[in-house]
Amino acid sequence: MKTRPSEAGTAAPASPATHRLLSSRLVVTGILAAGMALLTVVLALTGVDYWSTRASMLQDSRVEAAIVADNISAAVVFRDTSTANEMLGALRSSSMVISATVYDKDGVLFAHYARDRDPDFPTTLRATGLDGAAERAGWHMLEIARPIEASGTTWGTLYIRKSMAALYMRLGIRFGTALLIAICVMAMATAMVLRSRAAVRDAENRLHELAHTDAVTGMGNRHAFNEKLAAELQGARGAGYRVALVYIDLDNFKTVNDTFGHAAGDGLLRQVAKRLQSVVRSTDTISRLGGDEFALILRLDMDDAALEKYAQRIVSVFQAAYTEVGQQVNVTCSAGIATFPDDAMDMDALVSNADTAMYRAKEMGKNRCVRFDASMNLAVVRRQAIEQALRAELEQGTGLALHYQPVFAANDQSMVGAEALLRWTHAELGSVSPLEAVSVAEDCGLIAPLGYWVMRTACRDAAQWKGGKSLRVAVNISARQLGDPQFLERVMDILREEGLPAHLLEIELTETVLMENMEAGAHTLHRLSQLGIHLAIDDFGTGYSSLAYLRQLPMRRLKIDRSFVKDLPGQEHSRAIVTAIVALAHSLGLQVTAEGVETQEQADYLVRQGCDVLQGYVFARPMPAPQFLALQASASA
Ligand SMILES: Nc1nc2c(ncn2[C@@H]2O[C@@H]3COP(=O)(O)O[C@H]4[C@@H](O)[C@H](n5cnc6c(=O)[nH]c(N)nc65)O[C@@H]4COP(=O)(O)O[C@H]3[C@H]2O)c(=O)[nH]1
């Protein structure tokens, strides 16, 4: 199967909105953190500044008070109040001084200076609360007291009050400037971050768009599909609605791609996308999952019958032919539907079930839509078991066998060869039909080892068939085998190693195999034919082969499918087809084999129509190699 459930993924990836919100938050948090850091630095610097300015102011004030106390001592000794007042007045040049007072040795006011009115100034030394050489530094005011001395005697006390306002003013200006610079820096940094963020977001949006868009059709791709389906299922769980998933796979897209080239294939996919979009509702989501696979997610607001009709509409969209590179191209689709929560409770199971239903549609003949059914999973389980068993079987090679069904010349009923048919009986799985085994082997990549085992075994057995007439062994080849670039070389090696002449090997290919390997196949077939190997078209009439194309291939034989033989000679339709096929084959120089001949009446009719070789239960059933050897020995005796 092309799609494995694990590819879908279960967890809903973060939506672009969540992603954007998260990255915006990160940006804001980063800016805030930087702002806080700058503010802290500014505050710390201001604190340091405060303490150093305050300490130097204290020191200056002490010196100032000592100088004034020294100079004023003479005026105090001689009780010259006016000189003392004048000297105190000189302090007005010191802007921080509020007032200065001199008390005599009894602590009584002697001289005073106040910058403005200072009604609270202490009128006695006692009221200052300071004595001798003391100082008091508060938040608002600095008070200094200094003794006034002359000739070793204390004559009074100088008391100065200073305001701290200037200090705060200076600090305030510095803090404000630093803050302003910090804010400007932050604003510039923020503007730059936001600008680059916007550029990054644009780039992210573009990347998101690219990562979620299919380049060929412009539809959502597998990422977009996974996100949408996860979101839709989450919504459905919350709100209790149903969701349907339709898996669509084009049936013969590979042929178009191989025939007309990849550009035409892309053009066709674009047309398909347009047509699909024209039938789905605007609320439904259609995505291209890759290759020729599309998926449709719809919120189910319709009943099952309406859903079937809807699916039919999708399939019928493909009925009209497409025109690509001037050619009419017919492409059909196989679709599978699974619904949530009826068929699956989670995303992986829903995807897997829709895929399973789509593969069932293919198995049922393509060009249809199939609703998932729980029993289909049993089929999937069986296929997985077959895959495992086949893998083991090919390593040990014990359970596989070939049976040979003889084929007879129509004119004299003599045996002319045999068709090798795969038989496989497994201890647990029982008898597995060759069609089932080959189909599983093709899907899981085991067709090459299986095909070469069949080819080698058939050639080895046929090399033992000795008799009057050389018998040719026919081997069936599946589509994937013909696509193997090593095919020609491997077949030649096998013939050489097993000792079978090339003309005694016939390779049977169905029309579908031929049509699926048109270009690469044609070259290989010509080489095989040049080497002497016979080529036959199997099950003729059941495929869609173009006769013009078949004519160019080096075919020797055409085998009429047994579905046309079964109703002979009674049914007119079958009679007409068989007559036409025989005439056509002979006109192209091909021999005709009729397979599935079950009655003598059918055999007689086919001989009358000119068939060259007959094969069927009426003559012999497929049989094990030793039995065939015995039959062949008795026939040639
Ligand atoms: N009803 C009826 N059936 C008859 C009669 N005579 C023969 N048959 C059956 O018709 C099938 C003929 O093989 P086919 O058309 O190549 O169809 C084959 C062939 O396409 C495929 N197959 C078988 N062996 C191999 C193999 O080794 N490799 C590949 N690639 N495919 C194989 O599986 C198909 C089915 O094979 P079988 O089941 O063996 O079925 C065989 C054979 O048993 C008859 O008179 N009446």
Ligand as a Chemical Component Dictionary entry (heavy atoms), coordinates in Angstrom:
data_LIG
# 
_chem_comp.id                   LIG 
_chem_comp.type                 NON-POLYMER 
_chem_comp.pdbx_formal_charge   0 
_chem_comp.three_letter_code    LIG 
# 
loop_
_chem_comp_atom.comp_id 
_chem_comp_atom.atom_id 
_chem_comp_atom.alt_atom_id 
_chem_comp_atom.type_symbol 
_chem_comp_atom.charge 
_chem_comp_atom.model_Cartn_x 
_chem_comp_atom.model_Cartn_y 
_chem_comp_atom.model_Cartn_z 
_chem_comp_atom.pdbx_ordinal 
LIG N1  N1  N 0 -11.613 -22.740 -14.675 1  
LIG C1  C1  C 0 -10.581 -23.243 -15.340 2  
LIG N2  N2  N 0 -9.337  -22.841 -15.039 3  
LIG C2  C2  C 0 -8.314  -23.364 -15.734 4  
LIG C3  C3  C 0 -8.505  -24.333 -16.728 5  
LIG N3  N3  N 0 -7.294  -24.668 -17.221 6  
LIG C4  C4  C 0 -6.398  -23.947 -16.558 7  
LIG N4  N4  N 0 -6.990  -23.145 -15.646 8  
LIG C5  C5  C 0 -6.401  -22.203 -14.715 9  
LIG O1  O1  O 0 -6.217  -20.972 -15.425 10 
LIG C6  C6  C 0 -5.027  -20.303 -14.975 11 
LIG C7  C7  C 0 -4.141  -20.100 -16.125 12 
LIG O2  O2  O 0 -3.146  -19.271 -15.856 13 
LIG P1  P1  P 0 -3.101  -17.748 -16.224 14 
LIG O3  O3  O 0 -4.193  -17.349 -17.123 15 
LIG O4  O4  O 0 -1.741  -17.471 -16.679 16 
LIG O5  O5  O 0 -3.369  -17.072 -14.817 17 
LIG C8  C8  C 0 -2.488  -17.272 -13.763 18 
LIG C9  C9  C 0 -1.363  -16.293 -13.746 19 
LIG O6  O6  O 0 -1.815  -15.038 -14.210 20 
LIG C10 C10 C 0 -1.067  -16.197 -12.277 21 
LIG N5  N5  N 0 0.113   -17.010 -11.992 22 
LIG C11 C11 C 0 0.206   -18.311 -11.728 23 
LIG N6  N6  N 0 1.480   -18.662 -11.503 24 
LIG C12 C12 C 0 2.220   -17.543 -11.649 25 
LIG C13 C13 C 0 3.620   -17.233 -11.558 26 
LIG O7  O7  O 0 4.467   -18.097 -11.340 27 
LIG N7  N7  N 0 3.996   -15.933 -11.758 28 
LIG C14 C14 C 0 3.091   -14.973 -12.051 29 
LIG N8  N8  N 0 3.517   -13.749 -12.254 30 
LIG N9  N9  N 0 1.774   -15.215 -12.125 31 
LIG C15 C15 C 0 1.358   -16.480 -11.940 32 
LIG O8  O8  O 0 -2.138  -16.677 -11.555 33 
LIG C16 C16 C 0 -3.195  -16.935 -12.463 34 
LIG C17 C17 C 0 -4.035  -18.036 -11.946 35 
LIG O9  O9  O 0 -3.330  -19.205 -11.875 36 
LIG P2  P2  P 0 -4.001  -20.549 -11.462 37 
LIG O10 O10 O 0 -4.868  -20.330 -10.260 38 
LIG O11 O11 O 0 -2.953  -21.576 -11.401 39 
LIG O12 O12 O 0 -4.957  -20.825 -12.650 40 
LIG C18 C18 C 0 -4.443  -21.222 -13.904 41 
LIG C19 C19 C 0 -5.003  -22.585 -14.270 42 
LIG O13 O13 O 0 -5.066  -23.472 -13.188 43 
LIG C20 C20 C 0 -9.856  -24.725 -17.017 44 
LIG O14 O14 O 0 -10.128 -25.563 -17.882 45 
LIG N10 N10 N 0 -10.844 -24.176 -16.318 46 
# 
loop_
_chem_comp_bond.comp_id 
_chem_comp_bond.atom_id_1 
_chem_comp_bond.atom_id_2 
_chem_comp_bond.value_order 
_chem_comp_bond.pdbx_ordinal 
LIG N1  C1  SING 1  
LIG C1  N2  DOUB 2  
LIG C1  N10 SING 3  
LIG N2  C2  SING 4  
LIG C2  C3  DOUB 5  
LIG C2  N4  SING 6  
LIG C3  N3  SING 7  
LIG C3  C20 SING 8  
LIG N3  C4  DOUB 9  
LIG C4  N4  SING 10 
LIG N4  C5  SING 11 
LIG C5  O1  SING 12 
LIG C5  C19 SING 13 
LIG O1  C6  SING 14 
LIG C6  C7  SING 15 
LIG C6  C18 SING 16 
LIG C7  O2  SING 17 
LIG O2  P1  SING 18 
LIG P1  O3  DOUB 19 
LIG P1  O4  SING 20 
LIG P1  O5  SING 21 
LIG O5  C8  SING 22 
LIG C8  C9  SING 23 
LIG C8  C16 SING 24 
LIG C9  O6  SING 25 
LIG C9  C10 SING 26 
LIG C10 N5  SING 27 
LIG C10 O8  SING 28 
LIG N5  C11 SING 29 
LIG N5  C15 SING 30 
LIG C11 N6  DOUB 31 
LIG N6  C12 SING 32 
LIG C12 C13 SING 33 
LIG C12 C15 DOUB 34 
LIG C13 O7  DOUB 35 
LIG C13 N7  SING 36 
LIG N7  C14 SING 37 
LIG C14 N8  SING 38 
LIG C14 N9  DOUB 39 
LIG N9  C15 SING 40 
LIG O8  C16 SING 41 
LIG C16 C17 SING 42 
LIG C17 O9  SING 43 
LIG O9  P2  SING 44 
LIG P2  O10 DOUB 45 
LIG P2  O11 SING 46 
LIG P2  O12 SING 47 
LIG O12 C18 SING 48 
LIG C18 C19 SING 49 
LIG C19 O13 SING 50 
LIG C20 O14 DOUB 51 
LIG C20 N10 SING 52 
# 
